[in-house]
Amino acid sequence: MVQPADIKHVAKLAKLSFDDSKIDAFTEEFNAIIDFVEQLEQVDTQGVAPTYHGNQLLNVFREDKAQAGVERELLLANVKTSKDGFIQVPAIMESEEA
């Protein structure tokens, strides 16, 4: 059974702060959650396939076909700045050469 001191300790580890007036309410909620998990542990799941995801996951693959891209000149006409045929973007990291 969880005690108020346990709630304060977990809150401190999680860097959370609670009013002392709410500690008792959190203690009751924690104990209710633990009681529910203990009830779930008693359910017989022998022979039941695990459910890892609520939706059935299927990969849908398409045939990989080469397609012509956009002409470089048309692409570069829409960018703010370009240099030597490439899109120029602001540097996000300083280099030793800069």
Secondary structure, DSSP 8 states (H G I E B T S, - for coil): ---HHHHHHHHHHTT----HHHHHHHHHHHHHHHHHHHHHHTS--TT------SS----------------HHHHHTTSS-EETTEE----SS--TT-
